[in-house]
Amino acid sequence: MTRHRAVGEIRVQETSVPDTVRLGGTLLVPWPVRGQGPGGSRLAALTARLGADRRLVRLLAHLRRRYGPGPLRLAVPGRRLVLPLLREDVRRLLADSSGRFTPAIDARAKVPPRLQAHGVPAPAGEDRQRRRRADETVLDTYQVVHRLAGPFMVRIYQEAAALLGGERSAGRELTWREFSAAFGRLGRRLVLGDSAREDRMLTELLARTATGRRRRGGRERIAAEVCRRRLRGYVERAEADSLVGELSRLPEGMPGDPVSQVSRWLAGFEATALVSYRTLALLAAHPGHLARVRGELSVLPGTALAGPVAVPYLRACVLEAARLWPVARTVLRQSRGETVWHGRTVPAGSVFVIVVPFFNRDREALAHADRFAPEVWLDGRAVPDEAVVPFGGGAGRCAGENLALLAATTFLAALLRRHEPLPIRSPRLGEGRPVPYGLDHFATRLTLVAAPTPNR
Ligand code: HEM
């Protein structure tokens, strides 16, 4: 039965206990937020495969029918979590420029790290505005092509070539493990410098630390400390042509906690690896789209490095993979004051949890909801629709979006220029079939076979 709770003089709608339990069970499952180390978390991949997102999307649709337009407060004692259920409400939250809905989530709200951006919560007492300014400057947030694109693209091509290796042209299998290891080397080089290329230990420590935030055991605390020291070493060395190098050159000095900032960037590249691999799986299962990508690559001059500007269709494919299987399942905003929604009042300090797949795959609003439809990113159908939010939006929008797209498109272009992906095992993917809600990247195996070179 629907319950109401008084807040001052006004009532706000709350989920029933069974609905809260159901929501908790689908929202808080382990989730592939990041690759989590060279192999990534198998459990998270499995929950994706078993359709956790499908259940979540259906549950939210059911709640919207049952409780009305919302937003809906979760009946979790000590937490003020609120779910927006309408696209217009998502737009309102993300378009806000008054600071009423902030992406700076108060640590006292106790939001689990796995719901936060890249699974890396902001350190307590962080000066968010200063950190965001640093992110924007170093990551060149508003430039499609990063100022270090030249040296970055050379490294991207090197790592793609290393992944292809000699035998690859004979059609050897490509697995997620290999792909994520290659992308891990790349992410460490771009963020920390070439000296970090082989530092797999760091990636493993970061993955353990992410788990340790939940377990807080003695070992995890030690791992977290070792990890911090290692990261601090790279930040202090500030290699040229790396993001930490750029961080050290900020005119206003480094922000409060560069180590947490740098771990979020590394996590961002792990997310980029996942999205890139999934793009490859989609292309392998959709020969028509693949042909269009290869057509795009064929008109590039022989030695040109393909950045996102040169390959708009491939870029759209990457965005589409990010829409269909969001690596960030939730986008959060916290209200700084009491707010009114469809006649109901939500108290100050509430954390609005935007469930990304619910809006990215909204069958009522999007004709292409469950289809691989890269064209929507080119013909204007996706762009003005702010409720399709693989990279979030507004003041908290992913500061690394353009860099992620540069890395993903260049890496994929390097693989696809002379090779064609064929599916060995891509569970339930195929032309004319609805795209499943979850893709187990471990179970997705491809082969890259030599293709006639498209270069003129
Ligand atoms: C395909 C890959 C990626 C996806 C899908 C993605 C998605 C997201 C999302 C949804 C958010 C939260 C946005 C919001 O609250 O509105 C976010 C935040 C963020 N991302 Fe990414 N991201 C990716 C790659 C990256 C990369 C490569 C970097 C950095 C090198 C990065 C840096 C950040 C930062 C710094 C934030 C926090 C922004 C803030 O708090 O203001 N991301 N990302």
Residues whose N, C-alpha, C, O or C-beta is under 5 A from the ligand:
A	BS01	HEM	P103 A117 R132 D135 R264 W265 G268 F269 A271 T272 V275 A322 V327 A328 V331 L332 V389 P390 F391 G392 G393 A395 G396 R397 C398 A399 G400 E401 A404
